[in-house]
């Protein structure tokens, strides 16, 4: 019977905090949790959630995952705690380390997340920053693996803003040797630092492609993925970005250029008729809601590895 593993790194702040072998092991553990082939109980363990940004899937999936492991969750809302009143991170982190066994943080700056990890004696998880969304991509690649068995010859095309999700897809693609194509308007390319990190990992540097042509990017692709054009905190840019992203909608005409067995992913929430059409979301190619469910299984696997 498969058992959980202990990760080499204490924290999960970036997709690169785990090795390719650990990544695949987490996916296997997640599959076993999903199929009810693994029953692991971490009684009396406590997960602390610090969410500076609103959330549906990340918050609920973490809470349910921890509950299924036999633990409990404490929701540390910055609006109703001293965190939102300017208490230094180093003070908050050291205190919470004495109450909680693991802390998941959803915030803006990656540097704030790293500050929490510096002062915390317990594992810290990136539940989303402006730079990365590594828990999301665990679920993404779990969904891809369910469809294609392995990652050989898989081409993943992301259409949209070069945001935190795109950054994490690039890093995970590099870890797993998956061809990743990012199609975005000029000026919205992914983070240069992320691209450079990925290029150092990729054995074949041609497997990462950044383009401004969505039609070329989807040619023969097995996975089409998109996200909202305006992320949280970018509400004042919404009108400008809606204009700049015209032509970058995943609709039926774009899907026809992909592989005939291609699947559609979206990390949600989706703004139908903007980054993706209603027809594509509801099509038989969509794996969007399987992908959303897999957040829970992947995070249950991650928590079990960090707490083992």
Helices and strands as residue ranges (DSSP letters): G 15-17, H 20-34, E 46-51, H 57-68, E 72-75, G 78-80, G 82-85, H 89-99, E 102-106, H 110-119, E 123-126, H 134-148, E 155-159, H 164-176, E 179-183, H 192-201, G 205-207, E 208-211, H 214-218, E 223-226, G 235-237, H 238-244, H 252-255, E 263-266, H 278-281, H 288-307
